[in-house]
């Protein structure tokens, strides 16, 4: 999506500057999976990049697992920031700035 593409350079730069691993999950349908893969490749994000190449329907249960209070309508982009122990520390919804990404990563690095 446009907002995802717009914030992506800030996300990549923030993760690199903070020494954080970046995992991308694309919720595209089969028709858009190739474009998503090409975009990530152009941006150098090929490690930890998960793309819906089979074109299966998005399972809203995935979001409910991350955000139990979520009722199904999910705005994107969504950025989930985890601590090293796997605890969800921050959920960022919508386009974000480098400062917002950096602050979320800092919080995750301080969390247990």
N, CA, C and O atoms as CSV, one atom per row, in Angstrom:
chain,resi,resn,atom,element,x,y,z
A,1,UNK,N,N,0.845,-1.186,0.000
A,1,UNK,CA,C,0.000,0.000,0.000
A,1,UNK,C,C,0.888,1.247,0.000
A,1,UNK,O,O,2.066,1.179,0.353
A,2,UNK,N,N,0.333,2.349,-0.386
A,2,UNK,CA,C,1.084,3.595,-0.444
A,2,UNK,C,C,1.712,3.987,0.884
A,2,UNK,O,O,2.905,4.286,0.928
A,3,UNK,N,N,0.930,3.995,1.987
A,3,UNK,CA,C,1.527,4.350,3.273
A,3,UNK,C,C,2.629,3.376,3.707
A,3,UNK,O,O,3.611,3.785,4.325
A,4,UNK,N,N,2.466,2.099,3.386
A,4,UNK,CA,C,3.507,1.116,3.731
A,4,UNK,C,C,4.800,1.434,2.995
A,4,UNK,O,O,5.883,1.417,3.580
A,5,UNK,N,N,4.672,1.725,1.702
A,5,UNK,CA,C,5.855,2.058,0.902
A,5,UNK,C,C,6.503,3.348,1.388
A,5,UNK,O,O,7.728,3.458,1.430
A,6,UNK,N,N,5.679,4.319,1.753
A,6,UNK,CA,C,6.197,5.621,2.180
A,6,UNK,C,C,7.009,5.520,3.463
A,6,UNK,O,O,8.044,6.176,3.588
A,7,UNK,N,N,6.559,4.710,4.421
A,7,UNK,CA,C,7.256,4.635,5.698
A,7,UNK,C,C,8.405,3.632,5.697
A,7,UNK,O,O,9.233,3.640,6.608
A,8,UNK,N,N,8.465,2.782,4.700
A,8,UNK,CA,C,9.428,1.683,4.709
A,8,UNK,C,C,10.886,2.134,4.831
A,8,UNK,O,O,11.622,1.543,5.620
A,9,UNK,N,N,11.336,3.142,4.097
A,9,UNK,CA,C,12.736,3.567,4.263
A,9,UNK,C,C,13.058,4.005,5.696
A,9,UNK,O,O,14.150,3.735,6.195
A,10,UNK,N,N,12.115,4.678,6.355
A,10,UNK,CA,C,12.317,5.098,7.745
A,10,UNK,C,C,12.397,3.887,8.664
A,10,UNK,O,O,13.206,3.857,9.591
A,11,UNK,N,N,11.557,2.889,8.405
A,11,UNK,CA,C,11.549,1.673,9.213
A,11,UNK,C,C,12.873,0.930,9.081
A,11,UNK,O,O,13.466,0.531,10.084
A,12,UNK,N,N,13.334,0.746,7.858
A,12,UNK,CA,C,14.598,0.048,7.612
A,12,UNK,C,C,15.761,0.798,8.265
A,12,UNK,O,O,16.593,0.189,8.939
A,13,UNK,N,N,15.819,2.106,8.068
A,13,UNK,CA,C,16.907,2.906,8.636
A,13,UNK,C,C,16.897,2.849,10.161
A,13,UNK,O,O,17.951,2.740,10.788
A,14,UNK,N,N,15.716,2.922,10.753
A,14,UNK,CA,C,15.615,2.884,12.216
A,14,UNK,C,C,16.077,1.534,12.753
A,14,UNK,O,O,16.829,1.471,13.725
A,15,UNK,N,N,15.630,0.465,12.123
A,15,UNK,CA,C,16.028,-0.876,12.574
A,15,UNK,C,C,17.541,-1.042,12.466
A,15,UNK,O,O,18.176,-1.555,13.388
A,16,UNK,N,N,18.114,-0.615,11.355
A,16,UNK,CA,C,19.569,-0.745,11.175
A,16,UNK,C,C,20.325,0.086,12.202
A,16,UNK,O,O,21.292,-0.393,12.795
A,17,UNK,N,N,19.896,1.319,12.418
A,17,UNK,CA,C,20.625,2.188,13.342
A,17,UNK,C,C,20.545,1.691,14.782
A,17,UNK,O,O,21.432,1.979,15.586
A,18,UNK,N,N,19.500,0.954,15.112
A,18,UNK,CA,C,19.314,0.452,16.479
A,18,UNK,C,C,19.788,-0.996,16.635
A,18,UNK,O,O,19.743,-1.545,17.736
A,19,UNK,N,N,20.240,-1.613,15.544
A,19,UNK,CA,C,20.695,-2.998,15.618
A,19,UNK,C,C,19.561,-3.984,15.822
A,19,UNK,O,O,19.759,-5.049,16.408
A,20,UNK,N,N,18.381,-3.639,15.347
A,20,UNK,CA,C,17.202,-4.498,15.507
A,20,UNK,C,C,16.969,-5.335,14.251
A,20,UNK,O,O,17.291,-4.911,13.142
A,21,UNK,N,N,16.410,-6.520,14.439
A,21,UNK,CA,C,16.015,-7.346,13.302
A,21,UNK,C,C,14.674,-6.860,12.788
A,21,UNK,O,O,13.776,-6.548,13.571
A,22,UNK,N,N,14.541,-6.795,11.477
A,22,UNK,CA,C,13.297,-6.374,10.846
A,22,UNK,C,C,12.680,-7.578,10.156
A,22,UNK,O,O,13.307,-8.201,9.298
A,23,UNK,N,N,11.461,-7.903,10.530
A,23,UNK,CA,C,10.714,-8.995,9.923
A,23,UNK,C,C,9.520,-8.372,9.218
A,23,UNK,O,O,8.740,-7.651,9.839
A,24,UNK,N,N,9.371,-8.645,7.928
A,24,UNK,CA,C,8.238,-8.095,7.189
A,24,UNK,C,C,7.253,-9.207,6.860
A,24,UNK,O,O,7.639,-10.328,6.527
A,25,UNK,N,N,5.970,-8.869,6.962
A,25,UNK,CA,C,4.899,-9.791,6.610
A,25,UNK,C,C,3.969,-9.033,5.679
A,25,UNK,O,O,3.364,-8.034,6.070
A,26,UNK,N,N,3.855,-9.514,4.439
A,26,UNK,CA,C,2.995,-8.867,3.448
A,26,UNK,C,C,1.658,-9.600,3.390
A,26,UNK,O,O,1.621,-10.822,3.250
A,27,UNK,N,N,0.580,-8.862,3.496
A,27,UNK,CA,C,-0.757,-9.445,3.454
A,27,UNK,C,C,-1.387,-9.293,2.081
A,27,UNK,O,O,-2.610,-9.203,1.966
A,28,UNK,N,N,-0.576,-9.265,1.050
A,28,UNK,CA,C,-1.063,-9.092,-0.310
A,28,UNK,C,C,-1.738,-10.367,-0.806
A,28,UNK,O,O,-1.464,-11.464,-0.319
A,29,UNK,N,N,-2.627,-10.199,-1.787
A,29,UNK,CA,C,-3.193,-11.381,-2.421
A,29,UNK,C,C,-2.189,-11.904,-3.446
A,29,UNK,O,O,-1.133,-11.304,-3.646
A,30,UNK,N,N,-2.515,-13.008,-4.085
A,30,UNK,CA,C,-1.573,-13.648,-4.999
A,30,UNK,C,C,-1.143,-12.712,-6.129
A,30,UNK,O,O,0.018,-12.733,-6.537
A,31,UNK,N,N,-2.055,-11.903,-6.630
A,31,UNK,CA,C,-1.752,-10.994,-7.738
A,31,UNK,C,C,-0.696,-9.960,-7.347
A,31,UNK,O,O,0.102,-9.541,-8.185
A,32,UNK,N,N,-0.690,-9.554,-6.091
A,32,UNK,CA,C,0.243,-8.524,-5.644
A,32,UNK,C,C,1.499,-9.080,-4.981
A,32,UNK,O,O,2.411,-8.320,-4.657
A,33,UNK,N,N,1.557,-10.389,-4.777
A,33,UNK,CA,C,2.702,-10.981,-4.084
A,33,UNK,C,C,4.002,-10.723,-4.828
A,33,UNK,O,O,5.028,-10.453,-4.204
A,34,UNK,N,N,3.976,-10.802,-6.149
A,34,UNK,CA,C,5.193,-10.581,-6.936
A,34,UNK,C,C,5.675,-9.140,-6.763
A,34,UNK,O,O,6.869,-8.897,-6.591
A,35,UNK,N,N,4.744,-8.190,-6.810
A,35,UNK,CA,C,5.132,-6.780,-6.628
A,35,UNK,C,C,5.692,-6.540,-5.232
A,35,UNK,O,O,6.655,-5.792,-5.063
A,36,UNK,N,N,5.089,-7.174,-4.239
A,36,UNK,CA,C,5.589,-7.025,-2.865
A,36,UNK,C,C,7.009,-7.581,-2.763
A,36,UNK,O,O,7.882,-6.965,-2.152
A,37,UNK,N,N,7.228,-8.735,-3.360
A,37,UNK,CA,C,8.550,-9.354,-3.341
A,37,UNK,C,C,9.580,-8.469,-4.038
A,37,UNK,O,O,10.694,-8.297,-3.542
A,38,UNK,N,N,9.209,-7.912,-5.181
A,38,UNK,CA,C,10.116,-7.028,-5.922
A,38,UNK,C,C,10.433,-5.776,-5.114
A,38,UNK,O,O,11.584,-5.343,-5.060
A,39,UNK,N,N,9.414,-5.194,-4.487
A,39,UNK,CA,C,9.616,-3.998,-3.670
A,39,UNK,C,C,10.602,-4.276,-2.541
A,39,UNK,O,O,11.545,-3.512,-2.335
A,40,UNK,N,N,10.385,-5.371,-1.809
A,40,UNK,CA,C,11.276,-5.707,-0.709
A,40,UNK,C,C,12.693,-5.964,-1.206
A,40,UNK,O,O,13.664,-5.574,-0.557
A,41,UNK,N,N,12.810,-6.619,-2.352
A,41,UNK,CA,C,14.128,-6.861,-2.935
A,41,UNK,C,C,14.848,-5.577,-3.292
A,41,UNK,O,O,16.048,-5.441,-3.055
A,42,UNK,N,N,14.107,-4.628,-3.867
A,42,UNK,CA,C,14.704,-3.331,-4.227
A,42,UNK,C,C,15.168,-2.571,-2.990
A,42,UNK,O,O,16.125,-1.799,-3.046
A,43,UNK,N,N,14.487,-2.794,-1.885
A,43,UNK,CA,C,14.824,-2.083,-0.647
A,43,UNK,C,C,15.827,-2.856,0.206
A,43,UNK,O,O,16.196,-2.415,1.295
A,44,UNK,N,N,16.270,-4.024,-0.301
A,44,UNK,CA,C,17.270,-4.799,0.427
A,44,UNK,C,C,16.725,-5.588,1.595
A,44,UNK,O,O,17.489,-6.023,2.456
A,45,UNK,N,N,15.421,-5.782,1.643
A,45,UNK,CA,C,14.789,-6.512,2.757
A,45,UNK,C,C,14.361,-7.897,2.263
A,45,UNK,O,O,13.184,-8.133,1.988
A,46,UNK,N,N,15.316,-8.792,2.158
A,46,UNK,CA,C,14.991,-10.139,1.686
A,46,UNK,C,C,15.093,-11.178,2.796
A,46,UNK,O,O,14.535,-12.269,2.677
A,47,UNK,N,N,15.795,-10.850,3.869
A,47,UNK,CA,C,15.867,-11.741,5.019
A,47,UNK,C,C,14.654,-11.466,5.902
A,47,UNK,O,O,14.267,-10.312,6.090
A,48,UNK,N,N,14.067,-12.505,6.431
A,48,UNK,CA,C,12.886,-12.376,7.296
A,48,UNK,C,C,11.727,-11.673,6.579
A,48,UNK,O,O,10.996,-10.896,7.192
A,49,UNK,N,N,11.564,-11.945,5.294
A,49,UNK,CA,C,10.472,-11.359,4.516
A,49,UNK,C,C,9.467,-12.458,4.184
A,49,UNK,O,O,9.786,-13.406,3.466
A,50,UNK,N,N,8.275,-12.327,4.703
A,50,UNK,CA,C,7.235,-13.330,4.497
A,50,UNK,C,C,6.162,-12.750,3.592
A,50,UNK,O,O,5.576,-11.708,3.884
A,51,UNK,N,N,5.915,-13.449,2.482
A,51,UNK,CA,C,4.984,-12.965,1.462
A,51,UNK,C,C,3.962,-14.055,1.169
A,51,UNK,O,O,4.297,-15.239,1.142
A,52,UNK,N,N,2.737,-13.659,0.954
A,52,UNK,CA,C,1.621,-14.568,0.695
A,52,UNK,C,C,1.635,-15.030,-0.767
A,52,UNK,O,O,0.776,-14.635,-1.555
A,53,UNK,N,N,2.591,-15.847,-1.115
A,53,UNK,CA,C,2.729,-16.286,-2.508
A,53,UNK,C,C,1.609,-17.221,-2.957
A,53,UNK,O,O,1.331,-17.317,-4.152
A,54,UNK,N,N,0.967,-17.908,-2.020
A,54,UNK,CA,C,-0.132,-18.798,-2.373
A,54,UNK,C,C,-1.440,-18.042,-2.606
A,54,UNK,O,O,-2.394,-18.599,-3.150
A,55,UNK,N,N,-1.483,-16.799,-2.201
A,55,UNK,CA,C,-2.676,-15.988,-2.406
A,55,UNK,C,C,-3.836,-16.390,-1.525
A,55,UNK,O,O,-4.993,-16.134,-1.858
A,56,UNK,N,N,-3.531,-17.025,-0.390
A,56,UNK,CA,C,-4.599,-17.431,0.513
A,56,UNK,C,C,-5.215,-16.194,1.164
A,56,UNK,O,O,-4.579,-15.147,1.282
A,57,UNK,N,N,-6.457,-16.344,1.578
A,57,UNK,CA,C,-7.136,-15.248,2.256
A,57,UNK,C,C,-6.425,-14.932,3.562
A,57,UNK,O,O,-5.925,-15.826,4.245
A,58,UNK,N,N,-6.388,-13.681,3.889
A,58,UNK,CA,C,-5.793,-13.240,5.136
A,58,UNK,C,C,-6.617,-13.774,6.296
A,58,UNK,O,O,-7.842,-13.654,6.291
A,59,UNK,N,N,-5.969,-14.355,7.278
A,59,UNK,CA,C,-6.638,-14.902,8.455
A,59,UNK,C,C,-6.662,-13.843,9.559
A,59,UNK,O,O,-5.623,-13.537,10.145
A,60,UNK,N,N,-7.848,-13.279,9.848
A,60,UNK,CA,C,-7.915,-12.245,10.888
A,60,UNK,C,C,-7.496,-12.758,12.258
A,60,UNK,O,O,-7.210,-11.962,13.153
A,61,UNK,N,N,-7.455,-14.071,12.436
A,61,UNK,CA,C,-7.009,-14.634,13.702
A,61,UNK,C,C,-5.583,-14.258,14.023
A,61,UNK,O,O,-5.193,-14.183,15.188
A,62,UNK,N,N,-4.801,-14.021,12.971
A,62,UNK,CA,C,-3.403,-13.610,13.170
A,62,UNK,C,C,-3.349,-12.281,13.918
A,62,UNK,O,O,-2.582,-12.128,14.869
A,63,UNK,N,N,-4.156,-11.334,13.489
A,63,UNK,CA,C,-4.178,-10.031,14.158
A,63,UNK,C,C,-4.757,-10.178,15.562
A,63,UNK,O,O,-4.263,-9.546,16.497
A,64,UNK,N,N,-5.786,-10.993,15.728
A,64,UNK,CA,C,-6.374,-11.171,17.060
A,64,UNK,C,C,-5.381,-11.808,18.028
A,64,UNK,O,O,-5.444,-11.568,19.234
A,65,UNK,N,N,-4.472,-12.613,17.506
A,65,UNK,CA,C,-3.449,-13.206,18.356
A,65,UNK,C,C,-2.513,-12.102,18.860
A,65,UNK,O,O,-2.124,-12.104,20.028
A,66,UNK,N,N,-2.157,-11.173,17.992
A,66,UNK,CA,C,-1.280,-10.077,18.384
A,66,UNK,C,C,-2.017,-9.002,19.167
A,66,UNK,O,O,-1.468,-8.407,20.094
A,67,UNK,N,N,-3.270,-8.760,18.782
A,67,UNK,CA,C,-4.072,-7.715,19.407
A,67,UNK,C,C,-5.425,-8.302,19.788
A,67,UNK,O,O,-6.382,-8.180,19.023
A,68,UNK,N,N,-5.524,-8.932,20.950
A,68,UNK,CA,C,-6.753,-9.627,21.342
A,68,UNK,C,C,-8.020,-8.777,21.280
A,68,UNK,O,O,-9.097,-9.321,21.040
A,69,UNK,N,N,-7.932,-7.476,21.487
A,69,UNK,CA,C,-9.107,-6.615,21.456
A,69,UNK,C,C,-9.565,-6.230,20.059
A,69,UNK,O,O,-10.607,-5.591,19.909
A,70,UNK,N,N,-8.817,-6.601,19.046
A,70,UNK,CA,C,-9.112,-6.222,17.663
A,70,UNK,C,C,-10.360,-6.958,17.172
A,70,UNK,O,O,-10.516,-8.152,17.426
A,71,UNK,N,N,-11.252,-6.245,16.467
A,71,UNK,CA,C,-12.505,-6.851,16.036
A,71,UNK,C,C,-12.570,-7.158,14.545
A,71,UNK,O,O,-13.649,-7.476,14.046
A,72,UNK,N,N,-11.481,-7.080,13.825
A,72,UNK,CA,C,-11.496,-7.509,12.429
A,72,UNK,C,C,-11.097,-6.470,11.412
A,72,UNK,O,O,-10.331,-6.785,10.501
A,73,UNK,N,N,-11.581,-5.237,11.523
A,73,UNK,CA,C,-11.188,-4.196,10.578
A,73,UNK,C,C,-9.822,-3.662,10.981
A,73,UNK,O,O,-9.679,-3.032,12.028
A,74,UNK,N,N,-8.827,-3.915,10.151
A,74,UNK,CA,C,-7.463,-3.618,10.544
A,74,UNK,C,C,-6.830,-2.633,9.575
A,74,UNK,O,O,-6.699,-2.917,8.385
A,75,UNK,N,N,-6.439,-1.479,10.089
A,75,UNK,CA,C,-5.755,-0.475,9.274
A,75,UNK,C,C,-4.296,-0.883,9.092
A,75,UNK,O,O,-3.685,-1.465,9.988
A,76,UNK,N,N,-3.755,-0.574,7.935
A,76,UNK,CA,C,-2.340,-0.810,7.679
A,76,UNK,C,C,-1.721,0.496,7.218
A,76,UNK,O,O,-2.433,1.373,6.729
A,77,UNK,N,N,-0.427,0.645,7.360
A,77,UNK,CA,C,0.522,-0.319,7.900
A,77,UNK,C,C,0.369,-0.503,9.398
A,77,UNK,O,O,-0.153,0.356,10.110
A,78,UNK,N,N,0.840,-1.650,9.846
A,78,UNK,CA,C,0.886,-1.992,11.262
A,78,UNK,C,C,2.305,-2.452,11.540
A,78,UNK,O,O,2.857,-3.265,10.799
A,79,UNK,N,N,2.880,-1.946,12.581
A,79,UNK,CA,C,4.227,-2.336,12.966
A,79,UNK,C,C,4.172,-2.847,14.398
A,79,UNK,O,O,3.729,-2.148,15.310
A,80,UNK,N,N,4.626,-4.067,14.574
A,80,UNK,CA,C,4.681,-4.684,15.899
A,80,UNK,C,C,6.141,-4.734,16.326
A,80,UNK,O,O,6.996,-5.230,15.593
A,81,UNK,N,N,6.415,-4.219,17.510
A,81,UNK,CA,C,7.778,-4.166,18.013
A,81,UNK,C,C,7.852,-5.063,19.251
A,81,UNK,O,O,7.120,-4.880,20.224
A,82,UNK,N,N,8.762,-6.038,19.177
A,82,UNK,CA,C,8.910,-7.032,20.228
A,82,UNK,C,C,10.237,-6.866,20.954
A,82,UNK,O,O,11.223,-6.400,20.383
A,83,UNK,N,N,10.241,-7.256,22.222
A,83,UNK,CA,C,11.495,-7.310,22.980
A,83,UNK,C,C,12.278,-8.536,22.536
A,83,UNK,O,O,11.765,-9.374,21.795
A,84,UNK,N,N,13.508,-8.637,22.987
A,84,UNK,CA,C,14.337,-9.800,22.644
A,84,UNK,C,C,13.733,-11.100,23.168
A,84,UNK,O,O,13.980,-12.168,22.607
A,85,UNK,N,N,12.946,-11.018,24.236
A,85,UNK,CA,C,12.323,-12.219,24.800
A,85,UNK,C,C,11.008,-12.584,24.107
A,85,UNK,O,O,10.393,-13.598,24.437
A,86,UNK,N,N,10.574,-11.757,23.143
A,86,UNK,CA,C,9.358,-12.054,22.395
A,86,UNK,C,C,8.103,-11.364,22.906
A,86,UNK,O,O,7.005,-11.649,22.428
A,87,UNK,N,N,8.245,-10.474,23.855
A,87,UNK,CA,C,7.096,-9.736,24.390
A,87,UNK,C,C,6.731,-8.605,23.433
A,87,UNK,O,O,7.596,-7.843,23.001
A,88,UNK,N,N,5.447,-8.503,23.105
A,88,UNK,CA,C,4.975,-7.391,22.283
A,88,UNK,C,C,5.034,-6.127,23.131
A,88,UNK,O,O,4.364,-6.020,24.157
A,89,UNK,N,N,5.844,-5.178,22.688
A,89,UNK,CA,C,6.072,-3.951,23.448
A,89,UNK,C,C,5.257,-2.792,22.897
A,89,UNK,O,O,4.746,-1.971,23.659
A,90,UNK,N,N,5.134,-2.721,21.587
A,90,UNK,CA,C,4.473,-1.561,20.970
A,90,UNK,C,C,3.805,-1.970,19.663
A,90,UNK,O,O,4.352,-2.763,18.896
A,91,UNK,N,N,2.631,-1.428,19.421
A,91,UNK,CA,C,1.938,-1.575,18.151
A,91,UNK,C,C,1.786,-0.185,17.561
A,91,UNK,O,O,1.183,0.697,18.172
A,92,UNK,N,N,2.335,0.004,16.373
A,92,UNK,CA,C,2.232,1.290,15.680
A,92,UNK,C,C,1.261,1.120,14.523
A,92,UNK,O,O,1.415,0.210,13.709
A,93,UNK,N,N,0.268,1.984,14.448
A,93,UNK,CA,C,-0.763,1.885,13.420
A,93,UNK,C,C,-0.700,3.112,12.524
A,93,UNK,O,O,-0.652,4.243,13.006
A,94,UNK,N,N,-0.701,2.878,11.213
A,94,UNK,CA,C,-0.622,3.968,10.255
A,94,UNK,C,C,0.823,4.336,9.971
A,94,UNK,O,O,1.747,3.790,10.574
A,95,UNK,N,N,1.006,5.259,9.055
A,95,UNK,CA,C,2.349,5.698,8.686
A,95,UNK,C,C,3.071,6.314,9.863
A,95,UNK,O,O,2.482,7.070,10.634
A,96,UNK,N,N,4.355,5.991,10.004
A,96,UNK,CA,C,5.142,6.448,11.144
A,96,UNK,C,C,6.391,7.176,10.681
A,96,UNK,O,O,6.826,7.041,9.537
A,97,UNK,N,N,6.950,7.943,11.585
A,97,UNK,CA,C,8.204,8.655,11.321
A,97,UNK,C,C,9.381,7.840,11.849
A,97,UNK,O,O,9.204,6.882,12.601
A,98,UNK,N,N,10.574,8.234,11.444
A,98,UNK,CA,C,11.776,7.583,11.956
A,98,UNK,C,C,11.844,7.716,13.473
A,98,UNK,O,O,12.259,6.781,14.158
A,99,UNK,N,N,11.445,8.856,13.999
A,99,UNK,CA,C,11.482,9.079,15.447
A,99,UNK,C,C,10.548,8.111,16.185
A,99,UNK,O,O,10.897,7.603,17.250
A,100,UNK,N,N,9.371,7.860,15.622
A,100,UNK,CA,C,8.434,6.929,16.245
A,100,UNK,C,C,8.993,5.507,16.231
A,100,UNK,O,O,8.884,4.782,17.220
A,101,UNK,N,N,9.588,5.112,15.110
A,101,UNK,CA,C,10.198,3.782,15.039
A,101,UNK,C,C,11.339,3.661,16.041
A,101,UNK,O,O,11.441,2.663,16.753
A,102,UNK,N,N,12.193,4.675,16.096
A,102,UNK,CA,C,13.343,4.644,17.002
A,102,UNK,C,C,12.884,4.555,18.456
A,102,UNK,O,O,13.465,3.804,19.240
A,103,UNK,N,N,11.861,5.304,18.820
A,103,UNK,CA,C,11.352,5.274,20.193
A,103,UNK,C,C,10.782,3.900,20.532
A,103,UNK,O,O,10.984,3.401,21.639
A,104,UNK,N,N,10.078,3.292,19.596
A,104,UNK,CA,C,9.502,1.967,19.830
A,104,UNK,C,C,10.610,0.920,19.970
A,104,UNK,O,O,10.528,0.040,20.827
A,105,UNK,N,N,11.619,1.013,19.151
A,105,UNK,CA,C,12.750,0.073,19.238
A,105,UNK,C,C,13.489,0.267,20.553
A,105,UNK,O,O,13.867,-0.710,21.201
A,106,UNK,N,N,13.697,1.511,20.953
A,106,UNK,CA,C,14.343,1.782,22.246
A,106,UNK,C,C,13.552,1.146,23.391
A,106,UNK,O,O,14.136,0.537,24.288
A,107,UNK,N,N,12.223,1.289,23.361
A,107,UNK,CA,C,11.385,0.704,24.404
A,107,UNK,C,C,11.511,-0.813,24.414
A,107,UNK,O,O,11.565,-1.431,25.478
A,108,UNK,N,N,11.557,-1.408,23.235
A,108,UNK,CA,C,11.686,-2.864,23.148
A,108,UNK,C,C,13.039,-3.349,23.658
A,108,UNK,O,O,13.131,-4.395,24.300
A,109,UNK,N,N,14.076,-2.590,23.370
A,109,UNK,CA,C,15.408,-2.988,23.808
A,109,UNK,C,C,15.563,-2.866,25.323
A,109,UNK,O,O,16.412,-3.534,25.913
A,110,UNK,N,N,14.757,-2.024,25.951
A,110,UNK,CA,C,14.807,-1.863,27.404
A,110,UNK,C,C,13.890,-2.859,28.119
A,110,UNK,O,O,14.059,-3.124,29.309
A,111,UNK,N,N,12.921,-3.408,27.387
A,111,UNK,CA,C,11.943,-4.322,27.985
A,111,UNK,C,C,12.554,-5.682,28.252
A,111,UNK,O,O,13.535,-6.074,27.618
A,112,UNK,N,N,11.984,-6.374,29.166
A,112,UNK,CA,C,12.430,-7.739,29.492
A,112,UNK,C,C,11.725,-8.754,28.626
A,112,UNK,O,O,11.970,-9.954,28.756
